[in-house]
Amino acid sequence: MKGDGHLGMPPIYGICHFAICCVYEAFFRGEVTGQEYIPARGGFILAANHASFLDPPFVGCQIPRQLAFFARKTLWKPGLAAWWLDAVGTIPVDRDGGTDVAAIKRVLQTLRDGRPIIMFPESTRSRDGRLQPAKPGVGLFACRAGVPVLPARIFGSFEALGRSGRLRLGTPLHVTFGPVLPPEVFDDATAGKDRYQRASEKIMTAIAALEVPRPAVV
């Protein structure tokens, strides 16, 4: 994220956003293209591929608005961690099995309130850095909330921090944003029980079509 967009964010989120931007610029700076597609207002889903723990913060720091993120419910323990998670607007989810109805309602309400959320159609991190099949989750939220989807593809994060756990500072991390997908592009209400899965697959196809940014011409 270039400029002073973080100054218009809630204080704690803005400070964290600025700090992550600094880390990105210092240790993982790559090319970022397509930022003109980022909606200036209204709720939307930022849907990206997922290959590393670095993906959420470093794609998020390219967005000049406050994003909502997810975190495991068990992290909400008394103390600084729970305070910080609430301060930056994190949504708690139960990832230990079952359907978290409360989290679903909160996500939908967040989108309807005009706040964007970052999601990963693959659900889990890639084991080899390659794109994985989409799960129905992103399609469910996008269709039920009736919001547009901003596709993004991250390049280099698996090399920077893959499942091996070895952090490689200095590895360029590139981000490409694509044109926004309105609901009518991915939502087929006649698809029946496959509606959400098909929506996720269409969103994943848009992500897969994005190419690594070309180096800026000096």
RAZIKA-V34960 format. One record per pair of residues at least 4 apart in sequence whose C-alpha atoms are under 7 Angstrom apart, sorted by the first residue. I is the first residue (numbers start at 1). J is the second residue. If there is no record, write none. Layout:
BEGIN
((I,J) (I,J))
END
This chain:
BEGIN
((1,21) (1,61) (1,62) (1,63) (1,64) (5,64) (6,14) (6,17) (6,18) (6,64) (7,14) (9,13) (9,14) (9,65) (9,66) (10,14) (11,15) (12,16) (12,87) (12,88) (13,17) (13,88) (14,18) (15,19) (16,20) (17,21) (17,61) (18,22) (19,23) (20,24) (20,57) (20,61) (21,25) (21,61) (22,26) (23,27) (24,28) (24,29) (24,58) (25,29) (27,169) (27,170) (28,169) (28,170) (28,171) (28,172) (28,173) (29,172) (29,173) (30,172) (30,173) (30,174) (31,174) (31,175) (31,213) (31,215) (32,174) (32,175) (32,176) (32,213) (33,175) (33,176) (33,177) (33,213) (34,176) (34,177) (34,178) (35,177) (37,177) (37,178) (37,179) (37,180) (42,114) (42,115) (43,111) (43,112) (43,113) (43,114) (43,115) (43,116) (43,147) (44,111) (44,115) (44,116) (44,117) (44,147) (44,148) (44,149) (45,116) (45,117) (45,118) (45,119) (45,148) (45,149) (45,150) (46,117) (46,118) (46,119) (46,149) (46,150) (46,151) (47,118) (47,119) (47,120) (47,121) (47,149) (47,150) (47,151) (47,152) (48,119) (48,120) (48,151) (48,152) (48,153) (48,207) (49,120) (49,121) (49,122) (49,131) (49,153) (49,154) (50,55) (50,120) (50,122) (50,124) (50,125) (50,126) (51,125) (51,126) (51,129) (51,157) (51,158) (51,162) (52,125) (52,157) (52,158) (52,161) (52,162) (54,58) (54,157) (55,59) (55,157) (56,60) (57,61) (58,62) (59,175) (67,115) (67,116) (67,117) (67,118) (68,89) (68,90) (68,91) (68,116) (68,117) (68,118) (69,90) (69,91) (69,117) (69,118) (70,90) (70,91) (70,92) (70,93) (71,90) (71,91) (71,92) (71,93) (72,92) (72,93) (72,94) (72,95) (73,92) (73,93) (73,94) (75,82) (76,81) (76,82) (77,81) (77,82) (78,82) (79,83) (80,84) (81,85) (82,86) (83,87) (84,88) (85,89) (85,90) (86,90) (91,103) (92,103) (93,100) (93,103) (94,100) (100,104) (101,105) (102,106) (103,107) (104,108) (105,109) (106,110) (107,111) (108,112) (108,141) (108,145) (109,113) (110,114) (110,115) (111,115) (111,116) (111,145) (112,145) (119,138) (121,134) (121,135) (121,137) (121,138) (121,200) (121,204) (122,132) (122,133) (122,134) (122,135) (123,135) (126,130) (126,131) (126,132) (127,163) (129,158) (134,200) (134,201) (134,204) (135,197) (135,200) (136,140) (136,196) (136,197) (136,200) (137,141) (138,142) (138,200) (139,143) (139,196) (139,197) (139,199) (139,200) (140,144) (140,196) (141,145) (142,146) (142,147) (143,183) (143,187) (146,183) (147,183) (148,180) (148,181) (148,182) (148,183) (149,180) (149,181) (149,182) (150,178) (150,179) (150,180) (150,181) (151,177) (151,178) (151,180) (151,206) (151,207) (152,175) (152,176) (152,177) (152,178) (152,207) (153,175) (153,176) (153,177) (153,207) (153,210) (154,174) (154,175) (154,176) (155,173) (155,174) (155,175) (155,212) (156,160) (156,171) (156,172) (156,173) (156,174) (157,161) (157,173) (158,162) (160,167) (160,168) (160,169) (160,171) (161,165) (161,166) (161,167) (161,168) (162,166) (174,212) (174,213) (176,210) (176,211) (176,212) (176,213) (178,210) (181,185) (183,187) (186,199) (186,202) (186,203) (187,199) (188,195) (189,195) (191,195) (194,198) (195,199) (196,200) (197,201) (198,202) (199,203) (200,204) (201,205) (202,206) (203,207) (204,208) (205,209) (206,210))
END
